[in-house]
Amino acid sequence: MIKTILYTPWTIMRWLRLAVGFYLVFIGLMNSDLLAGGIGTLFTFLALFNQGCGGGNCASGNCEVPRNKK
């Protein structure tokens, strides 16, 4: 399952999240900044596992409730 997630097509936003995540982890390690490191780790995992809004979960329309016409 993880192999399937990692090998799904990578979009520009997914690459951008990964780059920002790595950058923030690097900054967090260099400056001993836990907040930057934590946010960087979050961004990295979101990119690797394709979760969050970048995974298409926000605009899927799954939460819409159909209106009954009378």
Phi and psi in radians as a Rosetta constraint file:
Dihedral C 1 N 2 CA 2 C 2 CIRCULARHARMONIC -1.124 0.35
Dihedral N 2 CA 2 C 2 N 3 CIRCULARHARMONIC -0.645 0.35
Dihedral C 2 N 3 CA 3 C 3 CIRCULARHARMONIC -1.070 0.35
Dihedral N 3 CA 3 C 3 N 4 CIRCULARHARMONIC -0.691 0.35
Dihedral C 3 N 4 CA 4 C 4 CIRCULARHARMONIC -1.119 0.35
Dihedral N 4 CA 4 C 4 N 5 CIRCULARHARMONIC -0.755 0.35
Dihedral C 4 N 5 CA 5 C 5 CIRCULARHARMONIC -1.135 0.35
Dihedral N 5 CA 5 C 5 N 6 CIRCULARHARMONIC -0.766 0.35
Dihedral C 5 N 6 CA 6 C 6 CIRCULARHARMONIC -1.217 0.35
Dihedral N 6 CA 6 C 6 N 7 CIRCULARHARMONIC -0.505 0.35
Dihedral C 6 N 7 CA 7 C 7 CIRCULARHARMONIC -1.691 0.35
Dihedral N 7 CA 7 C 7 N 8 CIRCULARHARMONIC 0.088 0.35
Dihedral C 7 N 8 CA 8 C 8 CIRCULARHARMONIC -1.177 0.35
Dihedral N 8 CA 8 C 8 N 9 CIRCULARHARMONIC 2.731 0.35
Dihedral C 8 N 9 CA 9 C 9 CIRCULARHARMONIC -0.980 0.35
Dihedral N 9 CA 9 C 9 N 10 CIRCULARHARMONIC 2.314 0.35
Dihedral C 9 N 10 CA 10 C 10 CIRCULARHARMONIC -1.609 0.35
Dihedral N 10 CA 10 C 10 N 11 CIRCULARHARMONIC 2.191 0.35
Dihedral C 10 N 11 CA 11 C 11 CIRCULARHARMONIC -1.610 0.35
Dihedral N 11 CA 11 C 11 N 12 CIRCULARHARMONIC 2.999 0.35
Dihedral C 11 N 12 CA 12 C 12 CIRCULARHARMONIC -1.048 0.35
Dihedral N 12 CA 12 C 12 N 13 CIRCULARHARMONIC -0.740 0.35
Dihedral C 12 N 13 CA 13 C 13 CIRCULARHARMONIC -1.145 0.35
Dihedral N 13 CA 13 C 13 N 14 CIRCULARHARMONIC -0.601 0.35
Dihedral C 13 N 14 CA 14 C 14 CIRCULARHARMONIC -1.183 0.35
Dihedral N 14 CA 14 C 14 N 15 CIRCULARHARMONIC -0.743 0.35
Dihedral C 14 N 15 CA 15 C 15 CIRCULARHARMONIC -1.114 0.35
Dihedral N 15 CA 15 C 15 N 16 CIRCULARHARMONIC -0.685 0.35
Dihedral C 15 N 16 CA 16 C 16 CIRCULARHARMONIC -1.133 0.35
Dihedral N 16 CA 16 C 16 N 17 CIRCULARHARMONIC -0.758 0.35
Dihedral C 16 N 17 CA 17 C 17 CIRCULARHARMONIC -1.068 0.35
Dihedral N 17 CA 17 C 17 N 18 CIRCULARHARMONIC -0.697 0.35
Dihedral C 17 N 18 CA 18 C 18 CIRCULARHARMONIC -1.130 0.35
Dihedral N 18 CA 18 C 18 N 19 CIRCULARHARMONIC -0.767 0.35
Dihedral C 18 N 19 CA 19 C 19 CIRCULARHARMONIC -1.120 0.35
Dihedral N 19 CA 19 C 19 N 20 CIRCULARHARMONIC -0.774 0.35
Dihedral C 19 N 20 CA 20 C 20 CIRCULARHARMONIC -1.126 0.35
Dihedral N 20 CA 20 C 20 N 21 CIRCULARHARMONIC -0.688 0.35
Dihedral C 20 N 21 CA 21 C 21 CIRCULARHARMONIC -1.084 0.35
Dihedral N 21 CA 21 C 21 N 22 CIRCULARHARMONIC -0.831 0.35
Dihedral C 21 N 22 CA 22 C 22 CIRCULARHARMONIC -1.080 0.35
Dihedral N 22 CA 22 C 22 N 23 CIRCULARHARMONIC -0.717 0.35
Dihedral C 22 N 23 CA 23 C 23 CIRCULARHARMONIC -1.092 0.35
Dihedral N 23 CA 23 C 23 N 24 CIRCULARHARMONIC -0.801 0.35
Dihedral C 23 N 24 CA 24 C 24 CIRCULARHARMONIC -1.180 0.35
Dihedral N 24 CA 24 C 24 N 25 CIRCULARHARMONIC -0.629 0.35
Dihedral C 24 N 25 CA 25 C 25 CIRCULARHARMONIC -1.111 0.35
Dihedral N 25 CA 25 C 25 N 26 CIRCULARHARMONIC -0.755 0.35
Dihedral C 25 N 26 CA 26 C 26 CIRCULARHARMONIC -1.071 0.35
Dihedral N 26 CA 26 C 26 N 27 CIRCULARHARMONIC -0.820 0.35
Dihedral C 26 N 27 CA 27 C 27 CIRCULARHARMONIC -1.085 0.35
Dihedral N 27 CA 27 C 27 N 28 CIRCULARHARMONIC -0.721 0.35
Dihedral C 27 N 28 CA 28 C 28 CIRCULARHARMONIC -1.090 0.35
Dihedral N 28 CA 28 C 28 N 29 CIRCULARHARMONIC -0.691 0.35
Dihedral C 28 N 29 CA 29 C 29 CIRCULARHARMONIC -1.239 0.35
Dihedral N 29 CA 29 C 29 N 30 CIRCULARHARMONIC -0.717 0.35
Dihedral C 29 N 30 CA 30 C 30 CIRCULARHARMONIC -1.205 0.35
Dihedral N 30 CA 30 C 30 N 31 CIRCULARHARMONIC -0.620 0.35
Dihedral C 30 N 31 CA 31 C 31 CIRCULARHARMONIC -1.817 0.35
Dihedral N 31 CA 31 C 31 N 32 CIRCULARHARMONIC 0.093 0.35
Dihedral C 31 N 32 CA 32 C 32 CIRCULARHARMONIC 0.937 0.35
Dihedral N 32 CA 32 C 32 N 33 CIRCULARHARMONIC 0.776 0.35
Dihedral C 32 N 33 CA 33 C 33 CIRCULARHARMONIC -1.827 0.35
Dihedral N 33 CA 33 C 33 N 34 CIRCULARHARMONIC 1.886 0.35
Dihedral C 33 N 34 CA 34 C 34 CIRCULARHARMONIC -1.182 0.35
Dihedral N 34 CA 34 C 34 N 35 CIRCULARHARMONIC -0.618 0.35
Dihedral C 34 N 35 CA 35 C 35 CIRCULARHARMONIC -1.140 0.35
Dihedral N 35 CA 35 C 35 N 36 CIRCULARHARMONIC -0.840 0.35
Dihedral C 35 N 36 CA 36 C 36 CIRCULARHARMONIC -1.113 0.35
Dihedral N 36 CA 36 C 36 N 37 CIRCULARHARMONIC -0.720 0.35
Dihedral C 36 N 37 CA 37 C 37 CIRCULARHARMONIC -1.136 0.35
Dihedral N 37 CA 37 C 37 N 38 CIRCULARHARMONIC -0.697 0.35
Dihedral C 37 N 38 CA 38 C 38 CIRCULARHARMONIC -1.175 0.35
Dihedral N 38 CA 38 C 38 N 39 CIRCULARHARMONIC -0.775 0.35
Dihedral C 38 N 39 CA 39 C 39 CIRCULARHARMONIC -1.159 0.35
Dihedral N 39 CA 39 C 39 N 40 CIRCULARHARMONIC -0.657 0.35
Dihedral C 39 N 40 CA 40 C 40 CIRCULARHARMONIC -1.113 0.35
Dihedral N 40 CA 40 C 40 N 41 CIRCULARHARMONIC -0.704 0.35
Dihedral C 40 N 41 CA 41 C 41 CIRCULARHARMONIC -1.115 0.35
Dihedral N 41 CA 41 C 41 N 42 CIRCULARHARMONIC -0.721 0.35
Dihedral C 41 N 42 CA 42 C 42 CIRCULARHARMONIC -1.058 0.35
Dihedral N 42 CA 42 C 42 N 43 CIRCULARHARMONIC -0.848 0.35
Dihedral C 42 N 43 CA 43 C 43 CIRCULARHARMONIC -1.058 0.35
Dihedral N 43 CA 43 C 43 N 44 CIRCULARHARMONIC -0.701 0.35
Dihedral C 43 N 44 CA 44 C 44 CIRCULARHARMONIC -1.120 0.35
Dihedral N 44 CA 44 C 44 N 45 CIRCULARHARMONIC -0.813 0.35
Dihedral C 44 N 45 CA 45 C 45 CIRCULARHARMONIC -1.177 0.35
Dihedral N 45 CA 45 C 45 N 46 CIRCULARHARMONIC -0.637 0.35
Dihedral C 45 N 46 CA 46 C 46 CIRCULARHARMONIC -1.090 0.35
Dihedral N 46 CA 46 C 46 N 47 CIRCULARHARMONIC -0.670 0.35
Dihedral C 46 N 47 CA 47 C 47 CIRCULARHARMONIC -1.256 0.35
Dihedral N 47 CA 47 C 47 N 48 CIRCULARHARMONIC -0.771 0.35
Dihedral C 47 N 48 CA 48 C 48 CIRCULARHARMONIC -1.110 0.35
Dihedral N 48 CA 48 C 48 N 49 CIRCULARHARMONIC -0.716 0.35
Dihedral C 48 N 49 CA 49 C 49 CIRCULARHARMONIC -1.733 0.35
Dihedral N 49 CA 49 C 49 N 50 CIRCULARHARMONIC 0.126 0.35
Dihedral C 49 N 50 CA 50 C 50 CIRCULARHARMONIC 0.930 0.35
Dihedral N 50 CA 50 C 50 N 51 CIRCULARHARMONIC 0.912 0.35
Dihedral C 50 N 51 CA 51 C 51 CIRCULARHARMONIC -1.951 0.35
Dihedral N 51 CA 51 C 51 N 52 CIRCULARHARMONIC 3.001 0.35
Dihedral C 51 N 52 CA 52 C 52 CIRCULARHARMONIC 1.513 0.35
Dihedral N 52 CA 52 C 52 N 53 CIRCULARHARMONIC -2.899 0.35
Dihedral C 52 N 53 CA 53 C 53 CIRCULARHARMONIC -1.139 0.35
Dihedral N 53 CA 53 C 53 N 54 CIRCULARHARMONIC -0.496 0.35
Dihedral C 53 N 54 CA 54 C 54 CIRCULARHARMONIC -1.184 0.35
Dihedral N 54 CA 54 C 54 N 55 CIRCULARHARMONIC -0.314 0.35
Dihedral C 54 N 55 CA 55 C 55 CIRCULARHARMONIC -1.442 0.35
Dihedral N 55 CA 55 C 55 N 56 CIRCULARHARMONIC 0.055 0.35
Dihedral C 55 N 56 CA 56 C 56 CIRCULARHARMONIC 1.487 0.35
Dihedral N 56 CA 56 C 56 N 57 CIRCULARHARMONIC 0.258 0.35
Dihedral C 56 N 57 CA 57 C 57 CIRCULARHARMONIC -1.397 0.35
Dihedral N 57 CA 57 C 57 N 58 CIRCULARHARMONIC -0.393 0.35
Dihedral C 57 N 58 CA 58 C 58 CIRCULARHARMONIC -1.442 0.35
Dihedral N 58 CA 58 C 58 N 59 CIRCULARHARMONIC -0.653 0.35
Dihedral C 58 N 59 CA 59 C 59 CIRCULARHARMONIC -1.802 0.35
Dihedral N 59 CA 59 C 59 N 60 CIRCULARHARMONIC 0.386 0.35
Dihedral C 59 N 60 CA 60 C 60 CIRCULARHARMONIC -1.413 0.35
Dihedral N 60 CA 60 C 60 N 61 CIRCULARHARMONIC -0.353 0.35
Dihedral C 60 N 61 CA 61 C 61 CIRCULARHARMONIC 1.384 0.35
Dihedral N 61 CA 61 C 61 N 62 CIRCULARHARMONIC 0.238 0.35
Dihedral C 61 N 62 CA 62 C 62 CIRCULARHARMONIC -1.261 0.35
Dihedral N 62 CA 62 C 62 N 63 CIRCULARHARMONIC -0.350 0.35
Dihedral C 62 N 63 CA 63 C 63 CIRCULARHARMONIC -1.633 0.35
Dihedral N 63 CA 63 C 63 N 64 CIRCULARHARMONIC -0.035 0.35
Dihedral C 63 N 64 CA 64 C 64 CIRCULARHARMONIC -1.265 0.35
Dihedral N 64 CA 64 C 64 N 65 CIRCULARHARMONIC 2.432 0.35
Dihedral C 64 N 65 CA 65 C 65 CIRCULARHARMONIC -1.827 0.35
Dihedral N 65 CA 65 C 65 N 66 CIRCULARHARMONIC 2.150 0.35
Dihedral C 65 N 66 CA 66 C 66 CIRCULARHARMONIC -1.174 0.35
Dihedral N 66 CA 66 C 66 N 67 CIRCULARHARMONIC 2.442 0.35
Dihedral C 66 N 67 CA 67 C 67 CIRCULARHARMONIC -1.581 0.35
Dihedral N 67 CA 67 C 67 N 68 CIRCULARHARMONIC 2.322 0.35
Dihedral C 67 N 68 CA 68 C 68 CIRCULARHARMONIC -1.420 0.35
Dihedral N 68 CA 68 C 68 N 69 CIRCULARHARMONIC 2.212 0.35
Dihedral C 68 N 69 CA 69 C 69 CIRCULARHARMONIC -1.596 0.35
Dihedral N 69 CA 69 C 69 N 70 CIRCULARHARMONIC 2.283 0.35
